[in-house]
Amino acid sequence: MADTLQTQVAAIWARTLAVKAVAPDDNFFALGGHSLLGVKLLAEIQARTGIEEELKLSDLLEFPTLEEFTGHLESLMAPSEESGSL
């Protein structure tokens, strides 16, 4: 699943940033990203992945590379211990 999610997110980053491809260690801001593009990017990722928790610009600031950001998304998508049944 990780490769699929990273591939999907990389395609969204590439479209948003108008670049041909995004490597795992590429930084959103180094590729020309800024806060307005970040908001657009987060909205599309939210819609396409179905992540329930709202993504914030601070997530992108804290996890600026594709690999870090995808890892963050995976942690949000993973079932939490709190949501388990007793």
DSSP file (Angstrom, degrees, kcal/mol; ACC not computed):
  #  RESIDUE AA STRUCTURE BP1 BP2  ACC     N-H-->O    O-->H-N    N-H-->O    O-->H-N    TCO  KAPPA ALPHA  PHI   PSI    X-CA   Y-CA   Z-CA
    1    1 A M     >        0   0    0      0, 0.0     4,-2.8     0, 0.0     5,-0.2   0.000 360.0 360.0 360.0 -34.3    0.0    0.0    0.0
    2    2 A A  H  >  +     0   0    0      1,-0.2     4,-2.9     2,-0.2     5,-0.2   0.917 360.0  47.7 -60.0 -44.7    2.9    2.4    0.8
    3    3 A D  H  > S+     0   0    0      1,-0.2     4,-2.6     2,-0.2    -1,-0.2   0.907 112.7  49.4 -63.8 -40.6    4.1    2.4   -2.8
    4    4 A T  H  > S+     0   0    0      2,-0.2     4,-2.4     1,-0.2    -2,-0.2   0.933 113.4  45.4 -64.0 -46.3    0.7    2.9   -4.2
    5    5 A L  H  X S+     0   0    0     -4,-2.8     4,-2.9     2,-0.2     5,-0.2   0.926 114.1  48.8 -63.3 -45.0    0.0    5.8   -1.8
    6    6 A Q  H  X S+     0   0    0     -4,-2.9     4,-2.7    -5,-0.2    -2,-0.2   0.900 111.9  49.3 -63.8 -39.7    3.4    7.4   -2.5
    7    7 A T  H  X S+     0   0    0     -4,-2.6     4,-1.9    -5,-0.2    -1,-0.2   0.915 112.9  47.5 -63.8 -43.2    2.9    7.0   -6.3
    8    8 A Q  H  X S+     0   0    0     -4,-2.4     4,-1.7     2,-0.2    -2,-0.2   0.925 114.7  45.2 -63.7 -46.0   -0.6    8.6   -6.0
    9    9 A V  H  X S+     0   0    0     -4,-2.9     4,-2.7     1,-0.2    -2,-0.2   0.888 109.9  55.5 -67.1 -39.1    0.7   11.5   -3.9
   10   10 A A  H  X S+     0   0    0     -4,-2.7     4,-2.7    -5,-0.2    -1,-0.2   0.893 106.6  51.0 -60.2 -39.9    3.7   12.0   -6.2
   11   11 A A  H  X S+     0   0    0     -4,-1.9     4,-2.3     2,-0.2    -1,-0.2   0.892 110.7  48.3 -65.4 -38.8    1.4   12.4   -9.1
   12   12 A I  H  X S+     0   0    0     -4,-1.7     4,-2.7     2,-0.2    -2,-0.2   0.919 112.3  48.8 -66.6 -43.7   -0.6   15.0   -7.2
   13   13 A W  H  X S+     0   0    0     -4,-2.7     4,-2.8     2,-0.2     5,-0.2   0.941 111.2  50.4 -59.5 -47.0    2.5   16.9   -6.2
   14   14 A A  H  X>S+     0   0    0     -4,-2.7     5,-2.0     1,-0.2     4,-0.9   0.914 113.3  45.3 -60.2 -44.6    3.8   16.8   -9.8
   15   15 A R  H ><5S+     0   0    0     -4,-2.3     3,-0.5     2,-0.2    -1,-0.2   0.938 115.4  46.7 -62.9 -47.2    0.5   18.2  -11.2
   16   16 A T  H 3<5S+     0   0    0     -4,-2.7    -2,-0.2     1,-0.2    -1,-0.2   0.882 119.7  38.8 -63.8 -39.7    0.3   20.8   -8.5
   17   17 A L  H 3<5S-     0   0    0     -4,-2.8    -1,-0.2    -5,-0.2    -2,-0.2   0.477 105.7-125.4 -91.7  -3.3    3.9   21.9   -9.0
   18   18 A A  T <<5 +     0   0    0     -4,-0.9     2,-0.3    -3,-0.5    -3,-0.2   0.921  64.4 133.7  56.6  47.7    3.9   21.6  -12.8
   19   19 A V      < -     0   0    0     -5,-2.0    -1,-0.2    -6,-0.2    -2,-0.1  -0.865  63.2-123.9-121.1 159.9    6.9   19.3  -12.8
   20   20 A K  S    S-     0   0    0     -2,-0.3     2,-0.3     1,-0.2    -1,-0.1   0.903  85.7  -4.1 -70.9 -41.4    7.4   16.0  -14.7
   21   21 A A        -     0   0    0     -7,-0.1     2,-0.4    -8,-0.1    -1,-0.2  -0.982  56.1-143.2-152.0 158.1    8.2   13.8  -11.7
   22   22 A V        -     0   0    0     -2,-0.3    -8,-0.1    -3,-0.1   -12,-0.1  -0.995  16.5-149.6-128.1 126.8    8.7   13.9   -7.9
   23   23 A A    >   -     0   0    0     -2,-0.4     3,-2.0     1,-0.1    43,-0.4  -0.557  31.5-105.9 -90.6 159.1   11.3   11.7   -6.2
   24   24 A P  T 3  S+     0   0    0      0, 0.0    43,-2.9     0, 0.0    44,-0.4   0.813 120.5  46.3 -55.2 -32.9   10.8   10.5   -2.6
   25   25 A D  T 3  S+     0   0    0     41,-0.2     2,-0.2    40,-0.1    40,-0.0   0.364  84.9 120.1 -94.9   7.4   13.5   12.9   -1.2
   26   26 A D    <   -     0   0    0     -3,-2.0    40,-1.8     1,-0.1     2,-0.5  -0.495  59.9-134.3 -72.0 140.6   12.1   15.9   -3.2
   27   27 A N  B  >  -A   65   0A   0     38,-0.2     4,-1.7    -2,-0.2    38,-0.2  -0.834   4.5-139.7 -99.5 128.9   11.0   18.9   -1.0
   28   28 A F  T  4>S+     0   0    0     36,-3.1     5,-2.1    -2,-0.5    -1,-0.1   0.886 104.3  43.4 -52.8 -44.7    7.7   20.5   -1.9
   29   29 A F  T >45S+     0   0    0      1,-0.2     3,-1.4     3,-0.2    -1,-0.2   0.840 109.4  55.5 -75.8 -34.3    9.0   24.0   -1.2
   30   30 A A  T 345S+     0   0    0      1,-0.3    -1,-0.2     2,-0.2    -2,-0.2   0.772 103.0  58.4 -67.9 -25.4   12.3   23.4   -3.0
   31   31 A L  T 3<5S-     0   0    0     -4,-1.7    -1,-0.3    -3,-0.1    -2,-0.2   0.384 134.9 -86.9 -84.6   4.5   10.3   22.4   -6.1
   32   32 A G  T < 5S+     0   0    0     -3,-1.4    -3,-0.2     1,-0.3    -2,-0.2   0.495  78.4 150.0 105.8   5.4    8.6   25.8   -6.1
   33   33 A G      < +     0   0    0     -5,-2.1    -1,-0.3    -6,-0.2     2,-0.3  -0.357  17.0 175.3 -70.7 150.8    5.7   25.1   -3.7
   34   34 A H     >  -     0   0    0     -2,-0.1     4,-2.6     1,-0.0     5,-0.2  -0.857  47.8 -80.8-144.8 179.9    4.3   27.8   -1.6
   35   35 A S  H  > S+     0   0    0     -2,-0.3     4,-2.2     1,-0.2     5,-0.2   0.856 124.9  49.3 -60.0 -40.4    1.4   28.2    0.8
   36   36 A L  H  > S+     0   0    0      2,-0.2     4,-1.8     1,-0.2    -1,-0.2   0.920 114.5  45.0 -66.9 -41.7   -1.3   28.7   -1.8
   37   37 A L  H  > S+     0   0    0      1,-0.2     4,-2.9     2,-0.2    -2,-0.2   0.865 110.4  57.1 -66.1 -34.5   -0.2   25.7   -3.8
   38   38 A G  H  X S+     0   0    0     -4,-2.6     4,-2.7     2,-0.2    -2,-0.2   0.908 105.5  48.9 -62.1 -42.7    0.1   23.8   -0.5
   39   39 A V  H  X S+     0   0    0     -4,-2.2     4,-2.0     2,-0.2    -1,-0.2   0.916 113.3  47.4 -63.1 -43.3   -3.6   24.4    0.3
   40   40 A K  H  X S+     0   0    0     -4,-1.8     4,-2.0     2,-0.2    -2,-0.2   0.927 112.9  49.3 -61.8 -45.7   -4.6   23.3   -3.2
   41   41 A L  H  X S+     0   0    0     -4,-2.9     4,-2.6     1,-0.2     5,-0.2   0.922 110.3  49.6 -60.3 -47.1   -2.4   20.2   -2.9
   42   42 A L  H  X S+     0   0    0     -4,-2.7     4,-2.7     1,-0.2    -1,-0.2   0.881 108.7  53.0 -63.3 -38.8   -3.8   19.2    0.6
   43   43 A A  H  X S+     0   0    0     -4,-2.0     4,-2.1     2,-0.2    -1,-0.2   0.912 111.6  45.5 -63.5 -42.0   -7.4   19.6   -0.6
   44   44 A E  H  X S+     0   0    0     -4,-2.0     4,-2.6     2,-0.2     5,-0.2   0.915 113.6  48.5 -68.8 -42.0   -6.8   17.2   -3.6
   45   45 A I  H  X S+     0   0    0     -4,-2.6     4,-2.5     2,-0.2     6,-0.3   0.925 111.2  51.4 -62.2 -43.4   -4.9   14.7   -1.4
   46   46 A Q  H  X S+     0   0    0     -4,-2.7     4,-1.5    -5,-0.2     5,-0.4   0.924 113.4  44.8 -58.0 -46.3   -7.7   14.8    1.2
   47   47 A A  H  < S+     0   0    0     -4,-2.1    -2,-0.2     1,-0.2    -1,-0.2   0.889 117.6  42.7 -67.8 -40.5  -10.3   14.2   -1.5
   48   48 A R  H  < S+     0   0    0     -4,-2.6    -2,-0.2     1,-0.2    -1,-0.2   0.801 119.2  40.3 -80.5 -29.3   -8.5   11.4   -3.3
   49   49 A T  H  < S-     0   0    0     -4,-2.5    -2,-0.2    -5,-0.2    -1,-0.2   0.711  93.9-134.6 -93.7 -20.8   -7.3    9.5   -0.3
   50   50 A G     <  +     0   0    0     -4,-1.5     2,-0.2    -5,-0.3    -3,-0.1   0.702  38.3 170.9  74.3  18.8  -10.4    9.7    1.9
   51   51 A I        -     0   0    0     -5,-0.4    -1,-0.2    -6,-0.3     4,-0.2  -0.465  23.9-154.7 -63.3 128.2   -8.3   10.6    4.9
   52   52 A E  S    S+     0   0    0     -2,-0.2     2,-0.2    24,-0.2    -1,-0.2   0.878  70.8  80.9 -76.8 -38.5  -10.8   11.6    7.6
   53   53 A E  S    S-     0   0    0     23,-0.2     2,-0.2     1,-0.1    -2,-0.0  -0.511  93.4-108.5 -71.6 134.2   -8.5   13.8    9.7
   54   54 A E        -     0   0    0     -2,-0.2     2,-0.3     1,-0.1    -1,-0.1  -0.427  28.7-133.0 -66.6 128.8   -8.2   17.3    8.1
   55   55 A L        -     0   0    0     -2,-0.2     2,-0.3   -13,-0.2    -1,-0.1  -0.621  24.4-160.1 -80.5 141.8   -4.8   17.9    6.6
   56   56 A K    >>  -     0   0    0     -2,-0.3     3,-1.3     1,-0.1     4,-1.0  -0.845  31.5-115.4-122.3 157.7   -3.2   21.3    7.5
   57   57 A L  H 3> S+     0   0    0     -2,-0.3     4,-2.0     1,-0.3     3,-0.2   0.830 115.7  64.9 -59.3 -31.2   -0.5   23.4    5.9
   58   58 A S  H 3> S+     0   0    0      1,-0.2     4,-2.3     2,-0.2    -1,-0.3   0.807  94.3  60.2 -63.3 -27.9    1.5   22.7    9.1
   59   59 A D  H <> S+     0   0    0     -3,-1.3     4,-2.1     2,-0.2    -1,-0.2   0.922 107.1  45.2 -62.8 -42.8    1.6   19.0    8.1
   60   60 A L  H  < S+     0   0    0     -4,-1.0    -2,-0.2    -3,-0.2    -1,-0.2   0.855 112.5  50.9 -69.7 -35.1    3.3   20.0    4.9
   61   61 A L  H  < S+     0   0    0     -4,-2.0    -1,-0.2     1,-0.2    -2,-0.2   0.881 114.7  43.2 -67.9 -37.9    5.7   22.3    6.7
   62   62 A E  H  < S+     0   0    0     -4,-2.3    -2,-0.2     1,-0.3    -1,-0.2   0.818 126.8  31.4 -77.0 -31.6    6.6   19.6    9.2
   63   63 A F  S  < S+     0   0    0     -4,-2.1    -1,-0.3    -5,-0.2     6,-0.1  -0.658  72.4 159.8-126.1  73.1    6.9   16.8    6.5
   64   64 A P        +     0   0    0      0, 0.0   -36,-3.1     0, 0.0     2,-0.2   0.656  49.7  77.4 -79.5 -15.7    8.1   18.7    3.4
   65   65 A T  B  > S-A   27   0A   0    -38,-0.2     4,-3.0     1,-0.1     5,-0.3  -0.622  85.7-119.3 -92.6 156.4    9.6   15.8    1.4
   66   66 A L  H  > S+     0   0    0    -40,-1.8     4,-2.7   -43,-0.4     5,-0.2   0.916 114.1  48.9 -56.6 -45.1    7.4   13.3   -0.5
   67   67 A E  H  > S+     0   0    0    -43,-2.9     4,-2.1     2,-0.2    -1,-0.2   0.922 114.2  44.4 -63.6 -45.6    8.6   10.4    1.6
   68   68 A E  H  > S+     0   0    0    -44,-0.4     4,-2.1     2,-0.2    -2,-0.2   0.921 115.2  48.4 -64.6 -43.9    8.1   12.1    4.9
   69   69 A F  H  X S+     0   0    0     -4,-3.0     4,-2.4     2,-0.2    -2,-0.2   0.912 111.2  49.5 -65.5 -42.3    4.7   13.4    3.9
   70   70 A T  H  X S+     0   0    0     -4,-2.7     4,-2.5    -5,-0.3    -1,-0.2   0.898 109.5  52.6 -63.9 -39.7    3.5   10.0    2.6
   71   71 A G  H  X S+     0   0    0     -4,-2.1     4,-1.9    -5,-0.2    -1,-0.2   0.898 108.8  50.6 -60.5 -40.3    4.7    8.5    5.9
   72   72 A H  H  X S+     0   0    0     -4,-2.1     4,-1.8     2,-0.2    -2,-0.2   0.920 109.7  49.9 -63.1 -44.2    2.6   11.0    7.8
   73   73 A L  H  X S+     0   0    0     -4,-2.4     4,-1.9     1,-0.2    -2,-0.2   0.911 108.4  53.1 -61.1 -41.8   -0.4   10.2    5.6
   74   74 A E  H  X S+     0   0    0     -4,-2.5     4,-1.4     1,-0.2    -1,-0.2   0.892 107.3  51.6 -61.0 -39.3    0.1    6.5    6.3
   75   75 A S  H  < S+     0   0    0     -4,-1.9    -1,-0.2     1,-0.2    -2,-0.2   0.863 110.0  49.5 -67.1 -33.8    0.1    7.2   10.1
   76   76 A L  H  < S+     0   0    0     -4,-1.8    -1,-0.2     1,-0.2    -2,-0.2   0.826 112.9  47.4 -70.6 -30.9   -3.1    9.1    9.8
   77   77 A M  H  < S+     0   0    0     -4,-1.9    -2,-0.2    -5,-0.2    -1,-0.2   0.681  91.0  98.9 -84.4 -19.2   -4.7    6.3    7.8
   78   78 A A  S  < S-     0   0    0     -4,-1.4     2,-0.1    -5,-0.2    -3,-0.0  -0.410  87.7-101.5 -70.2 142.6   -3.6    3.5   10.2
   79   79 A P        -     0   0    0      0, 0.0     2,-0.2     0, 0.0    -1,-0.1  -0.436  40.1-136.4 -63.4 134.6   -6.1    2.3   12.7
   80   80 A S    >   -     0   0    0     -2,-0.1     3,-0.6     1,-0.1     4,-0.4  -0.548  14.5-121.2 -90.7 159.0   -5.5    3.9   16.0
   81   81 A E  G >  S+     0   0    0      1,-0.2     3,-0.9    -2,-0.2    -1,-0.1   0.823 112.0  62.2 -65.3 -30.3   -5.6    2.0   19.3
   82   82 A E  G 3  S+     0   0    0      1,-0.2    -1,-0.2     0, 0.0     0, 0.0   0.815 100.8  51.3 -66.5 -30.1   -8.3    4.4   20.5
   83   83 A S  G <  S+     0   0    0     -3,-0.6    -1,-0.2     2,-0.1    -2,-0.2   0.525  89.4 104.6 -87.8  -4.4  -10.7    3.4   17.7
   84   84 A G  S <  S-     0   0    0     -3,-0.9     2,-0.2    -4,-0.4    -3,-0.0  -0.292  75.0-110.2 -71.2 160.0  -10.3   -0.3   18.6
   85   85 A S              0   0    0      1,-0.1    -1,-0.1    -2,-0.0    -2,-0.1  -0.592 360.0 360.0 -92.1 156.5  -13.1   -2.2   20.4
   86   86 A L              0   0    0     -2,-0.2    -1,-0.1     0, 0.0    -2,-0.0   0.424 360.0 360.0 -89.8 360.0  -12.8   -3.5   24.0
